[in-house]
Amino acid sequence: MAKLFGTDGIRGKANVWPMSTEVVMQVGRALAYVIKKHSHRHKVIIGKDTRLSGYMIETALSAGICSMGVDVFLIGPLPTPGIAFLTTNMRADAGVVISASHNPYDDNGIKFFARNGFKLPDEMEIEIEKLVLAKNNYIDTIRPTATEIGKAFRIEDAIGRYIVFLKNTLPKGMLFDGLKMVLDCAHGAGYKVAPMVFSELGAKLTLMGVAPDGTNINKECGALYPEGVAKKVKETGADLGLALDGDGDRVILVDEKGNIVDGDKILAICGNYLKKQGKLKHDTIVGTVMSNFGLELFLKQHGIRLIRTPVGDRYVTEALCASGSTIGGEPSGHVIFLHHHTTGDGILTALQVIAIMLMEDKPLSQLCSIMKPLPQKMINIKIKEKHPFEKNPAITEAVNKAQKTLAEQGRIVLRYSGTEPVARVMVEGKDGHLVEELANHLAEVIQKHMGV
């Protein structure tokens, strides 16, 4: 049986199954059906990034939802976390984001938020999937008419609401007057709101990636290519730079010397500060299996526990809720401050780091120096199918030999991308040359036995 949902909603090539208009309309109908639990008028918030296909998918999704008697509030381009916020702020029954995050423009996807601002529970996704894929779909028989049909509204003050929320996460009265920043919005969902937030706070901005044309989202810019920001920071003498990804839920920072600051370093900076302030809940931070071992060593030295989860913000959020801790994230720059928001937010993350810079009166490079990451090498291999690695004797043997060579001075992680036909090899250890050698060898073995 075909599977509709991946690790982060529905995603695929735009105008091809499952991101075809026919399927998307059925998804809208199914979503409307599963959220209609009470007699009041129901509503769904819909936002998107800047992909060309967003118009098509937004229209099909809205039509499906309205056809089931549920109202739609269209937000337009806004970061994914902005839609999560508006879902709760406007007391909607669900929020939907049309985005394929960091993928190229010709892909697109649909992510869902429940009325509490968290990702839609698994059981609701399963119900939607069953309704859409069923051969005799009984929701096709539900046809509201006359005044029972849903309406669609365009919301004009969405950006303003989100900006107020973001600024309220800072200490009262804090401004960024005189701070020089380079800001790359990846021609994505944050291209309007991010410059407005930082300029309203008084920062002097050099802007990049703020001219979306429907096809240039994530194209050699943003969080996937922070080198462009690093170069511009050095050229302009900026205090820092930040690069958002296409849907604005993650950020990679750059210090004043042009060095890349990833999610691990952000967790170290924020965790260390909160610990010193006595505000780090349960003295715990949540990372993933990809979090650098250097982060774990640093946190341990400062009396902070690191909980590791599988890769994916959903798992990080689940661990945060289960442990009662409030900060977690991934090296990719997806960081969650649960005491502020229900999901990762690139702009919010940058605001928290800048606030620490100002309160500590230290440049970003000095804040970053507290953590020394171990050498880490990750290689992506395009594959035919996702079979369990451990069922391939050659791969198992290669991994065992590599781990024996590393002994207890490093780690090996093999995993599949949740959104692409890609296997990822990660090797980490104290000896950079050995890490490089082992990662390349493992990639060759996987390429030989599983590659396209």
PAKEFI-269178 format. One line per field, with one value per residue: residue number from 1; residue in three letters; x, y, z of N, C-alpha, C in turn. Coordinates in steps of 0.2 Angstrom, whole numbers. Layout:
BEGIN
num	NUM_...
residuo	ALA_...
nu	X_...
nv	Y_...
nw	Z_...
cau	X_...
cav	Y_...
caw	Z_...
cu	X_...
cv	Y_...
cw	Z_...
END
This chain:
BEGIN
num	1_2_3_4_5_6_7_8_9_10_11_12_13_14_15_16_17_18_19_20_21_22_23_24_25_26_27_28_29_30_31_32_33_34_35_36_37_38_39_40_41_42_43_44_45_46_47_48_49_50_51_52_53_54_55_56_57_58_59_60_61_62_63_64_65_66_67_68_69_70_71_72_73_74_75_76_77_78_79_80_81_82_83_84_85_86_87_88_89_90_91_92_93_94_95_96_97_98_99_100_101_102_103_104_105_106_107_108_109_110_111_112_113_114_115_116_117_118_119_120_121_122_123_124_125_126_127_128_129_130_131_132_133_134_135_136_137_138_139_140_141_142_143_144_145_146_147_148_149_150_151_152_153_154_155_156_157_158_159_160_161_162_163_164_165_166_167_168_169_170_171_172_173_174_175_176_177_178_179_180_181_182_183_184_185_186_187_188_189_190_191_192_193_194_195_196_197_198_199_200_201_202_203_204_205_206_207_208_209_210_211_212_213_214_215_216_217_218_219_220_221_222_223_224_225_226_227_228_229_230_231_232_233_234_235_236_237_238_239_240_241_242_243_244_245_246_247_248_249_250_251_252_253_254_255_256_257_258_259_260_261_262_263_264_265_266_267_268_269_270_271_272_273_274_275_276_277_278_279_280_281_282_283_284_285_286_287_288_289_290_291_292_293_294_295_296_297_298_299_300_301_302_303_304_305_306_307_308_309_310_311_312_313_314_315_316_317_318_319_320_321_322_323_324_325_326_327_328_329_330_331_332_333_334_335_336_337_338_339_340_341_342_343_344_345_346_347_348_349_350_351_352_353_354_355_356_357_358_359_360_361_362_363_364_365_366_367_368_369_370_371_372_373_374_375_376_377_378_379_380_381_382_383_384_385_386_387_388_389_390_391_392_393_394_395_396_397_398_399_400_401_402_403_404_405_406_407_408_409_410_411_412_413_414_415_416_417_418_419_420_421_422_423_424_425_426_427_428_429_430_431_432_433_434_435_436_437_438_439_440_441_442_443_444_445_446_447_448_449_450_451_452
residuo	MET_ALA_LYS_LEU_PHE_GLY_THR_ASP_GLY_ILE_ARG_GLY_LYS_ALA_ASN_VAL_TRP_PRO_MET_SER_THR_GLU_VAL_VAL_MET_GLN_VAL_GLY_ARG_ALA_LEU_ALA_TYR_VAL_ILE_LYS_LYS_HIS_SER_HIS_ARG_HIS_LYS_VAL_ILE_ILE_GLY_LYS_ASP_THR_ARG_LEU_SER_GLY_TYR_MET_ILE_GLU_THR_ALA_LEU_SER_ALA_GLY_ILE_CYS_SER_MET_GLY_VAL_ASP_VAL_PHE_LEU_ILE_GLY_PRO_LEU_PRO_THR_PRO_GLY_ILE_ALA_PHE_LEU_THR_THR_ASN_MET_ARG_ALA_ASP_ALA_GLY_VAL_VAL_ILE_SER_ALA_SER_HIS_ASN_PRO_TYR_ASP_ASP_ASN_GLY_ILE_LYS_PHE_PHE_ALA_ARG_ASN_GLY_PHE_LYS_LEU_PRO_ASP_GLU_MET_GLU_ILE_GLU_ILE_GLU_LYS_LEU_VAL_LEU_ALA_LYS_ASN_ASN_TYR_ILE_ASP_THR_ILE_ARG_PRO_THR_ALA_THR_GLU_ILE_GLY_LYS_ALA_PHE_ARG_ILE_GLU_ASP_ALA_ILE_GLY_ARG_TYR_ILE_VAL_PHE_LEU_LYS_ASN_THR_LEU_PRO_LYS_GLY_MET_LEU_PHE_ASP_GLY_LEU_LYS_MET_VAL_LEU_ASP_CYS_ALA_HIS_GLY_ALA_GLY_TYR_LYS_VAL_ALA_PRO_MET_VAL_PHE_SER_GLU_LEU_GLY_ALA_LYS_LEU_THR_LEU_MET_GLY_VAL_ALA_PRO_ASP_GLY_THR_ASN_ILE_ASN_LYS_GLU_CYS_GLY_ALA_LEU_TYR_PRO_GLU_GLY_VAL_ALA_LYS_LYS_VAL_LYS_GLU_THR_GLY_ALA_ASP_LEU_GLY_LEU_ALA_LEU_ASP_GLY_ASP_GLY_ASP_ARG_VAL_ILE_LEU_VAL_ASP_GLU_LYS_GLY_ASN_ILE_VAL_ASP_GLY_ASP_LYS_ILE_LEU_ALA_ILE_CYS_GLY_ASN_TYR_LEU_LYS_LYS_GLN_GLY_LYS_LEU_LYS_HIS_ASP_THR_ILE_VAL_GLY_THR_VAL_MET_SER_ASN_PHE_GLY_LEU_GLU_LEU_PHE_LEU_LYS_GLN_HIS_GLY_ILE_ARG_LEU_ILE_ARG_THR_PRO_VAL_GLY_ASP_ARG_TYR_VAL_THR_GLU_ALA_LEU_CYS_ALA_SER_GLY_SER_THR_ILE_GLY_GLY_GLU_PRO_SER_GLY_HIS_VAL_ILE_PHE_LEU_HIS_HIS_HIS_THR_THR_GLY_ASP_GLY_ILE_LEU_THR_ALA_LEU_GLN_VAL_ILE_ALA_ILE_MET_LEU_MET_GLU_ASP_LYS_PRO_LEU_SER_GLN_LEU_CYS_SER_ILE_MET_LYS_PRO_LEU_PRO_GLN_LYS_MET_ILE_ASN_ILE_LYS_ILE_LYS_GLU_LYS_HIS_PRO_PHE_GLU_LYS_ASN_PRO_ALA_ILE_THR_GLU_ALA_VAL_ASN_LYS_ALA_GLN_LYS_THR_LEU_ALA_GLU_GLN_GLY_ARG_ILE_VAL_LEU_ARG_TYR_SER_GLY_THR_GLU_PRO_VAL_ALA_ARG_VAL_MET_VAL_GLU_GLY_LYS_ASP_GLY_HIS_LEU_VAL_GLU_GLU_LEU_ALA_ASN_HIS_LEU_ALA_GLU_VAL_ILE_GLN_LYS_HIS_MET_GLY_VAL
nu	4_3_11_7_11_27_41_40_26_18_27_34_37_31_15_15_10_13_9_0_-14_-26_-24_-21_-32_-41_-34_-36_-50_-51_-43_-52_-63_-58_-55_-68_-76_-85_-99_-97_-92_-79_-61_-47_-30_-19_-3_12_27_38_37_34_24_16_5_-4_-6_-11_-23_-30_-30_-37_-49_-53_-55_-64_-75_-80_-86_-79_-70_-57_-42_-31_-14_-3_14_24_35_36_35_28_16_12_11_1_-10_-13_-15_-25_-35_-38_-43_-34_-18_-9_5_12_25_41_52_69_71_73_65_56_50_37_27_16_13_7_-2_-8_-22_-16_-4_7_14_3_-5_1_-10_-20_-14_-13_-27_-31_-23_-28_-41_-39_-32_-41_-51_-65_-70_-78_-80_-82_-95_-100_-107_-108_-120_-126_-127_-119_-107_-89_-80_-67_-54_-43_-30_-23_-16_-6_8_11_6_14_27_26_24_37_46_42_48_60_71_62_61_73_84_92_101_113_119_127_121_121_109_102_89_85_78_65_51_53_57_50_46_57_68_60_58_71_75_66_70_81_93_106_105_112_106_102_95_82_73_62_57_49_56_69_71_81_91_108_109_105_102_107_118_128_140_140_135_145_155_150_149_162_166_158_161_152_143_138_131_116_108_93_83_72_59_60_61_73_90_106_120_133_149_157_170_168_166_156_142_134_119_122_132_124_115_124_128_116_111_121_121_107_109_118_110_101_89_88_78_77_91_94_96_90_96_100_104_114_120_135_149_157_148_141_151_155_143_142_153_148_138_126_113_113_100_98_90_81_84_76_64_51_54_63_55_45_54_57_45_42_53_52_61_66_74_80_87_94_110_108_102_90_81_73_64_55_49_46_40_31_38_52_61_68_71_67_77_89_86_87_100_107_102_109_122_122_118_129_139_148_156_150_159_167_158_155_167_167_163_171_170_171_180_170_162_151_142_132_123_115_102_94_83_77_83_85_101_108_105_113_127_140_140_137_149_159_155_157_171_176_171_178_191_190_187_183_184_176_161_149_136_123_110_94_88_73_65_70_77_90_105_113_129_138_153_163_175_191_202_204_209_208_194_189_194_188_174_173_176_166_155_158_156_142_138_142_134_120_118_113
nv	-6_11_25_39_49_55_57_70_76_77_75_78_78_92_93_80_63_61_75_80_90_83_74_82_90_80_77_89_88_77_81_92_84_76_85_91_90_96_107_120_133_128_131_133_137_142_143_147_144_151_144_141_132_133_141_133_122_128_132_120_114_122_122_109_109_119_113_104_111_119_133_143_151_161_164_167_169_164_160_143_141_153_150_140_147_156_147_144_157_162_154_143_127_119_120_123_121_124_118_113_114_113_108_107_119_113_103_100_101_97_101_99_107_104_111_116_120_111_98_88_75_58_48_56_59_46_43_53_49_36_39_46_37_26_15_15_29_35_49_55_56_65_80_96_109_125_137_130_127_130_145_156_166_180_184_199_204_195_195_205_201_190_196_204_193_187_197_199_188_192_199_212_228_227_231_231_241_248_236_227_217_203_196_182_176_165_166_163_158_167_180_192_195_192_202_213_211_212_224_233_231_238_234_235_231_220_213_197_185_189_190_182_172_161_150_151_147_142_140_139_147_153_143_131_135_143_149_159_170_170_175_188_194_196_204_216_219_215_211_199_185_178_164_158_144_138_137_144_138_135_140_145_152_165_170_185_184_176_163_147_144_131_121_114_122_132_127_124_137_143_134_134_147_148_138_144_155_148_143_133_120_105_103_99_95_92_83_75_59_64_74_83_74_82_92_84_81_94_98_89_92_103_100_96_86_77_72_60_58_50_57_72_85_82_71_77_86_78_72_83_86_75_74_86_96_111_115_111_103_102_99_105_117_118_123_121_131_127_134_146_143_131_124_122_138_148_163_166_159_165_177_174_170_182_190_185_188_202_203_196_204_200_195_185_175_173_168_156_149_141_128_114_106_89_82_78_69_69_60_59_47_43_31_16_9_8_-2_-11_-7_-17_-29_-31_-40_-36_-22_-22_-28_-19_-8_-13_-15_-2_4_-3_1_15_13_19_32_38_39_30_33_27_31_34_47_55_61_60_49_44_39_42_44_45_49_51_57_59_60_68_65_51_50_55_46_34_37_39_27_19_25_21_7_7_13_4_-7_-3_9_20
nw	0_-4_4_12_21_27_37_40_37_21_6_-10_-28_-36_-42_-45_-40_-22_-22_-31_-38_-37_-27_-16_-14_-9_2_9_11_19_30_35_38_49_59_62_76_84_86_82_71_61_58_47_46_33_27_17_8_-4_-16_-33_-36_-25_-26_-34_-26_-14_-18_-22_-10_-1_-8_-6_8_11_4_13_22_31_36_28_32_23_24_16_11_24_38_43_58_61_56_65_77_73_72_85_91_83_87_79_71_66_58_42_33_17_10_6_14_15_2_-16_-27_-36_-29_-17_-2_12_28_45_59_75_85_96_92_91_81_71_79_77_76_70_58_52_51_42_31_28_24_13_4_3_-6_-8_-3_10_13_2_0_8_7_10_7_1_13_21_16_16_19_12_18_16_26_33_43_48_48_56_68_71_72_83_93_91_95_108_115_119_132_141_133_127_113_97_93_83_80_68_55_44_34_27_18_10_-1_3_14_24_19_20_33_42_39_43_57_63_59_65_78_78_71_59_43_31_17_10_-2_-3_-14_-20_-34_-36_-41_-36_-22_-9_-17_-19_-7_9_24_19_12_20_18_9_17_27_19_16_29_32_22_25_38_48_64_65_56_48_42_35_32_18_23_35_48_53_57_53_60_59_65_69_64_53_54_54_63_70_74_85_92_95_104_114_118_122_131_141_145_151_161_169_174_181_175_167_163_173_171_158_140_124_111_95_87_79_85_89_97_104_109_119_128_132_138_148_156_162_170_164_156_141_131_118_102_88_72_68_70_76_85_94_100_106_115_123_129_136_145_152_149_141_130_115_100_83_74_61_63_67_81_96_107_120_130_124_111_101_91_81_77_66_66_79_86_82_88_102_104_100_110_121_118_119_133_139_134_124_109_96_92_104_113_106_108_119_117_109_95_89_76_62_49_36_23_9_0_-14_-16_-21_-15_2_12_27_35_43_37_27_24_20_22_36_41_37_44_57_57_56_67_77_74_78_91_107_104_96_85_74_63_54_43_35_25_29_19_6_-6_0_8_23_29_44_52_67_77_86_78_64_51_51_53_41_32_36_34_20_15_20_14_1_1_4_-8_-17_-14_-13_-20_-33
cau	0_6_11_6_15_34_43_38_21_18_31_36_38_25_10_15_8_6_8_-5_-20_-32_-23_-21_-39_-43_-31_-40_-57_-49_-41_-58_-67_-55_-55_-74_-78_-90_-105_-96_-89_-72_-57_-40_-25_-15_2_16_33_38_38_29_18_12_-2_-8_-7_-15_-30_-33_-31_-43_-56_-55_-57_-71_-80_-82_-89_-74_-67_-50_-39_-25_-9_2_21_26_39_32_34_23_9_11_9_-6_-15_-15_-16_-32_-39_-40_-44_-28_-14_-6_10_13_32_46_58_76_72_73_59_51_47_33_25_11_14_1_-1_-15_-24_-11_3_11_13_-3_-3_1_-16_-24_-11_-15_-34_-31_-20_-33_-47_-37_-30_-46_-54_-72_-69_-85_-80_-84_-103_-102_-107_-112_-123_-129_-123_-114_-100_-84_-77_-60_-53_-36_-28_-19_-11_-3_15_12_5_20_32_25_26_44_49_41_53_67_70_58_65_80_85_98_103_120_121_127_120_120_103_100_82_85_72_60_45_55_60_47_46_64_70_56_59_78_76_62_74_87_99_108_105_114_101_103_90_75_70_60_54_46_61_76_71_86_96_114_108_102_105_111_124_130_147_139_134_151_159_148_150_169_166_155_163_146_144_136_126_112_105_87_81_67_53_61_61_80_95_114_123_140_151_160_176_166_165_150_139_128_114_126_135_119_113_129_128_110_111_126_118_101_111_120_104_96_83_88_74_80_98_94_95_88_99_99_110_119_123_142_151_160_143_140_157_154_137_143_157_144_132_120_112_110_96_98_84_82_84_69_61_46_57_66_49_43_58_57_39_43_58_51_66_63_78_83_88_98_115_106_100_83_82_66_64_48_46_43_36_30_41_58_60_75_71_67_83_93_85_89_108_109_101_114_128_121_118_135_143_153_155_148_165_169_152_156_173_166_163_175_167_175_180_164_161_144_142_125_123_108_101_88_78_79_83_89_108_111_103_118_133_146_139_138_156_163_154_160_178_177_170_183_196_188_187_178_186_172_155_147_129_120_103_91_84_66_61_73_80_97_108_118_135_141_158_165_181_196_207_201_211_205_187_188_196_183_168_174_176_159_151_160_153_135_137_142_128_114_118_109
cav	0_17_28_46_53_54_59_77_78_74_79_75_82_96_91_72_60_63_82_82_93_78_71_88_91_75_78_95_86_72_85_95_79_73_91_93_86_100_110_127_134_126_135_131_142_140_147_143_147_155_140_142_127_135_144_128_118_132_133_114_112_127_120_103_110_122_108_100_115_122_139_143_158_161_169_168_167_165_154_137_142_158_147_136_152_159_142_145_164_164_148_138_120_116_124_119_124_122_119_107_116_114_104_112_123_109_99_104_97_99_100_100_108_104_118_118_123_106_94_84_68_52_45_60_58_40_44_56_44_31_42_48_31_21_14_18_34_38_56_58_56_71_86_102_114_132_141_125_127_134_151_157_173_182_188_204_206_189_196_210_197_186_200_205_187_186_202_197_183_195_203_218_234_225_233_229_247_248_229_226_210_200_192_178_173_159_168_159_161_173_185_199_195_192_209_218_210_214_231_236_231_243_232_238_225_218_208_192_180_192_192_176_172_155_145_151_146_137_139_141_152_151_138_126_138_148_151_166_174_171_180_195_196_198_210_222_220_214_208_192_184_172_161_154_139_140_138_148_135_133_145_144_158_166_174_191_182_172_156_145_142_127_120_111_127_136_123_125_144_144_129_136_153_146_135_149_159_144_143_127_115_99_103_94_97_87_83_69_55_68_80_81_71_87_95_80_82_101_98_85_96_109_97_96_80_77_66_59_56_50_63_74_89_78_67_81_89_73_71_89_86_69_75_92_101_116_117_105_104_98_102_108_123_117_123_122_134_126_139_151_141_124_121_126_144_151_170_166_156_170_182_172_170_189_193_182_192_208_203_194_209_196_193_178_170_171_163_149_146_137_121_111_100_84_81_75_69_66_59_57_42_41_24_13_7_9_-8_-11_-8_-23_-35_-32_-42_-32_-15_-23_-30_-13_-4_-16_-14_5_6_-6_6_21_11_23_38_41_36_30_33_26_32_36_53_54_64_58_42_45_36_46_41_50_47_56_55_64_60_70_61_44_51_56_39_29_39_38_19_17_28_17_1_8_15_-2_-12_0_15_20
caw	0_-4_10_10_26_28_44_42_33_15_2_-16_-33_-36_-48_-46_-34_-19_-22_-37_-36_-35_-20_-11_-13_-5_9_12_13_25_36_37_42_56_64_64_81_88_82_80_64_61_53_46_44_28_25_12_7_-10_-22_-39_-35_-19_-28_-36_-20_-9_-21_-21_-3_1_-11_-2_15_10_2_19_27_35_33_27_32_19_26_11_13_31_40_46_65_61_55_71_81_72_73_92_92_80_89_73_73_63_54_37_29_11_10_6_18_12_-4_-22_-28_-39_-24_-12_4_17_35_48_66_78_87_101_89_90_75_71_81_72_74_65_51_50_49_35_26_27_21_6_0_3_-13_-7_2_12_14_-4_0_12_2_12_2_3_18_25_12_19_15_12_19_16_33_31_49_50_49_62_74_72_74_90_96_91_99_115_117_121_138_140_132_123_107_94_90_81_78_61_53_37_34_21_19_6_-6_6_18_29_15_22_40_45_39_47_64_65_57_70_84_77_68_53_39_24_15_4_-2_-2_-20_-22_-40_-37_-43_-33_-15_-7_-23_-17_-3_15_28_16_9_24_16_6_22_30_15_16_35_32_18_28_45_52_70_64_50_49_36_36_27_14_27_41_54_56_56_54_61_57_69_66_60_47_56_54_70_69_80_91_96_98_110_119_120_126_137_146_148_155_167_174_176_185_171_162_166_174_168_152_134_120_104_91_86_75_89_90_103_108_113_124_132_135_143_154_161_165_174_159_153_134_128_111_99_81_68_66_76_80_90_98_103_110_121_127_133_140_150_155_148_137_124_111_93_78_71_55_65_70_88_99_114_121_134_120_105_101_86_79_73_65_68_87_88_82_93_108_104_100_117_125_116_122_140_141_131_121_102_95_92_111_115_103_110_125_115_104_91_87_68_59_42_34_16_7_-5_-17_-16_-25_-10_9_16_34_34_46_34_21_27_18_26_43_42_36_50_63_57_57_74_81_73_81_98_111_103_90_83_67_62_47_43_29_25_29_14_0_-7_2_14_26_33_48_56_71_81_88_73_58_45_52_52_34_28_37_31_13_14_22_8_-5_2_3_-15_-21_-13_-13_-24_-40
cu	4_6_11_11_22_35_41_32_21_23_33_36_31_21_11_13_14_5_4_-11_-26_-31_-23_-28_-42_-40_-34_-47_-56_-48_-48_-62_-64_-55_-62_-77_-83_-94_-103_-93_-82_-68_-50_-36_-20_-10_7_23_33_38_32_23_14_5_-7_-11_-12_-22_-33_-35_-37_-49_-58_-58_-64_-77_-83_-85_-85_-71_-60_-47_-32_-20_-4_9_23_30_34_30_29_16_7_8_2_-11_-17_-18_-23_-37_-42_-40_-38_-24_-10_-1_12_21_36_52_64_76_71_66_54_48_42_30_19_13_8_2_-8_-16_-20_-5_8_10_7_-1_-3_-5_-20_-21_-13_-22_-34_-28_-25_-39_-45_-35_-36_-50_-61_-72_-76_-85_-82_-92_-105_-101_-111_-114_-125_-124_-118_-107_-95_-82_-70_-59_-45_-35_-22_-14_-7_4_16_11_11_26_32_26_33_48_48_44_59_65_67_63_71_79_92_102_111_122_121_126_119_114_101_94_81_80_66_55_47_57_57_48_52_67_66_57_66_78_72_66_80_93_100_109_108_110_103_97_83_71_67_56_50_50_68_76_76_92_103_114_105_105_109_118_126_137_146_138_141_156_157_149_157_170_164_157_157_148_142_132_122_108_99_87_74_60_54_61_68_84_102_116_130_143_155_167_174_165_158_148_133_124_117_129_130_116_118_129_122_109_115_123_112_103_114_115_99_89_83_84_77_87_98_93_94_92_97_105_116_122_130_144_154_155_141_145_156_149_138_148_154_138_125_119_110_106_96_92_85_82_77_66_55_48_60_60_46_47_58_50_39_47_56_56_63_68_81_84_93_104_113_103_93_83_75_67_57_45_44_39_36_34_48_57_66_76_71_74_88_92_88_97_110_108_106_121_128_121_125_141_149_151_153_154_167_164_153_162_172_165_167_172_172_175_174_163_155_144_135_126_116_108_95_82_81_78_87_97_111_109_108_124_139_146_140_146_160_161_157_168_180_176_175_190_196_189_182_180_181_165_153_139_127_113_101_88_77_62_64_76_88_99_113_123_138_147_161_170_186_201_204_203_208_197_185_189_190_176_168_173_169_154_152_156_146_134_137_136_121_113_115_115
cv	6_21_36_51_51_56_66_79_74_78_75_80_86_94_83_69_60_71_84_86_89_76_76_90_86_75_84_92_81_76_89_90_77_79_93_88_90_103_117_127_133_130_132_136_139_145_143_147_150_151_142_138_129_137_138_124_121_132_126_112_116_124_113_104_114_118_104_104_118_128_139_151_158_166_171_166_169_159_149_139_148_155_143_141_155_154_143_152_165_158_144_131_116_121_120_124_121_123_113_109_117_111_110_114_118_104_103_99_100_97_102_102_107_111_120_120_117_102_90_77_63_49_49_59_52_40_47_52_39_33_44_42_26_21_17_23_37_45_59_59_62_77_92_106_120_135_136_125_132_140_152_165_174_186_193_206_201_191_201_206_193_190_202_199_186_191_201_192_186_198_210_224_233_228_231_235_247_241_228_218_209_195_188_174_167_160_164_162_167_179_192_200_196_199_214_217_213_222_235_236_235_241_235_232_225_212_204_188_183_194_185_176_165_149_145_150_141_137_143_147_149_146_133_128_144_152_158_171_176_176_187_198_199_204_216_223_219_210_201_192_178_170_156_149_141_141_142_145_133_139_142_151_158_171_180_190_177_165_153_142_138_126_118_117_132_133_124_132_145_140_132_142_152_142_140_154_155_143_137_121_108_98_98_98_91_88_77_65_58_73_78_79_77_91_91_81_89_101_94_88_101_106_97_89_81_71_66_56_54_57_66_79_86_74_71_84_84_72_77_88_80_70_81_97_106_118_111_107_100_102_107_115_124_117_125_125_133_130_145_149_133_120_125_132_148_158_170_164_161_176_180_172_178_192_191_186_198_208_201_199_205_195_186_173_168_166_156_145_141_129_119_105_95_84_76_75_66_66_56_53_41_34_22_12_7_2_-7_-12_-15_-29_-36_-34_-38_-25_-16_-24_-23_-8_-6_-15_-7_7_3_-1_12_20_16_30_41_37_35_29_32_27_34_43_51_57_63_51_42_42_41_42_46_47_52_53_61_65_62_66_54_44_51_49_34_31_38_31_17_19_23_10_2_9_8_-7_-9_6_15_20
cw	0_2_8_14_26_35_45_37_26_10_-4_-22_-35_-43_-50_-40_-29_-19_-29_-34_-33_-28_-15_-9_-8_2_13_15_19_31_39_41_49_61_66_70_85_83_79_73_65_56_53_44_39_26_20_12_0_-17_-27_-38_-29_-21_-30_-30_-15_-12_-20_-14_0_-2_-7_5_15_8_7_24_32_32_33_28_29_22_21_14_20_34_44_54_66_60_62_76_80_73_80_93_89_82_84_75_70_59_48_34_23_9_9_9_14_5_-10_-23_-32_-35_-20_-7_8_24_39_56_69_82_93_99_88_83_76_74_76_71_70_58_48_47_42_30_23_23_14_1_-1_-4_-13_-2_4_13_8_-4_5_8_5_6_5_8_22_22_16_15_16_13_19_22_31_37_51_52_55_68_76_74_81_95_97_96_107_119_120_128_137_139_128_116_104_91_89_79_71_59_46_38_27_22_14_1_-3_10_22_26_17_29_44_45_43_55_66_64_63_77_83_74_61_48_32_22_9_4_-1_-8_-23_-29_-41_-38_-39_-25_-14_-12_-21_-12_4_19_25_13_13_22_12_11_26_26_16_23_35_28_21_35_50_59_70_58_52_43_38_31_23_18_34_47_57_54_57_55_59_62_66_63_54_48_57_61_69_75_86_95_98_104_116_122_125_132_143_149_153_161_172_177_180_181_166_166_167_172_162_145_129_113_100_90_82_78_90_97_108_112_119_130_136_140_149_159_165_169_170_156_146_133_121_108_92_78_67_72_79_86_96_103_108_116_126_132_138_146_154_154_142_131_121_104_89_76_65_57_67_77_91_106_116_126_130_114_105_95_85_75_72_67_76_89_88_87_100_109_104_107_122_124_119_130_143_139_128_114_102_95_99_114_113_106_116_123_109_101_89_79_66_52_40_26_14_1_-8_-18_-20_-20_-3_13_22_32_37_42_28_25_26_22_33_45_41_42_56_63_58_64_79_80_77_89_101_109_97_89_76_67_55_47_36_30_25_23_7_0_-6_8_17_30_37_52_60_76_82_83_67_52_45_50_44_30_29_34_23_11_15_16_2_-5_1_-4_-19_-20_-13_-17_-30_-45
END
